[in-house]
Amino acid sequence: MSLSPTAVPPAPLEDEPCNAMLESAETLTLLARRRSTKVVHFTTPGPTPEQADVLLRLAARAPDHGKLGPWRFVVIEGEGRARAGEALAGVSADAQSAAIARETFMRAPFCVMVVSTAAPHAKIPEWEQCLSAGAVCQNLLIAAHAMGFGGCWLTGWACYDARARTALGLADHERIAGFIHLGAPTEIPTERVRADWRQRMTRF
Ligand SMILES: Cc1cc2nc3c(=O)[nH]c(=O)nc-3n(C[C@H](O)[C@H](O)[C@H](O)COP(=O)(O)O)c2cc1C
């Protein structure tokens, strides 16, 4: 069952006290056992419009140096999935790639294209703006899991092809941080090999 969006507190007003911490065994369990859903393992339902509003609101609470909001969301759902796939098919190299491109957004009921709008700024390095877009993607994934959806963060050739980005409506300086596919998982994922964090940790 997907959690009702009404279970999520409303957005706090500016200067209202917020949570510096919130002990939550459920959050820790979610992070300890989090797994993406393979894109071939999605079915309906995706988020309702009300759920999607909440998910995007929570995603947008990612850390953001300089309050720039250097990202934007493009929701690809319903018939929009075929339109977006057709846009990619139109810039595909051949008929076979075009057929694959048409399926890109049909595999899950709901997708959010998270677009990094990072641009030169007097104080905030573009790198930090890109990192903020990555944090938005992860926030969205975690929020979706907590709402009862499976999710998967994918990129692929379209993210690195200027014609494909234009076909999807991006400006020249914009980049795709990820396609976050969401829906109901048809299979329970099993654990996979993890990077050994101990081998990647040193101390000063
Ligand atoms: C920026 C980014 C792009 C990704 N793009 C792809 C992709 O195109 N194809 C893919 O199979 N996995 C991709 N992944 C990896 C999956 O999202 C996922 O993390 C991976 O399958 C491991 O599963 P887990 O999230 O359960 O650890 C990407 C991850 C990140 C952070």
The ligand as a Gaussian input file, in Angstrom:
#p B3LYP/6-31G(d) Opt

LIG

0 1
 C       23.809000       9.139000     -11.710000
 C       23.443000       7.692000     -11.801000
 C       23.100000       7.160000     -13.023000
 C       22.775000       5.815000     -13.149000
 N       22.460000       5.320000     -14.378000
 C       22.207000       4.010000     -14.518000
 C       21.878000       3.474000     -15.786000
 O       21.774000       4.189000     -16.770000
 N       21.691000       2.136000     -15.873000
 C       21.785000       1.309000     -14.780000
 O       21.613000       0.107000     -14.907000
 N       22.045000       1.811000     -13.552000
 C       22.266000       3.122000     -13.398000
 N       22.546000       3.637000     -12.154000
 C       22.599000       2.706000     -11.003000
 C       21.228000       2.378000     -10.441000
 O       20.479000       3.538000     -10.172000
 C       21.343000       1.625000      -9.108000
 O       21.930000       2.441000      -8.147000
 C       22.152000       0.369000      -9.252000
 O       21.480000      -0.526000     -10.102000
 C       22.395000      -0.319000      -7.902000
 O       21.233000      -0.579000      -7.236000
 P       20.961000      -0.012000      -5.776000
 O       20.500000       1.406000      -5.971000
 O       19.934000      -0.906000      -5.240000
 O       22.240000      -0.049000      -5.039000
 C       22.815000       4.980000     -12.005000
 C       23.122000       5.543000     -10.760000
 C       23.437000       6.874000     -10.651000
 C       23.781000       7.440000      -9.300000

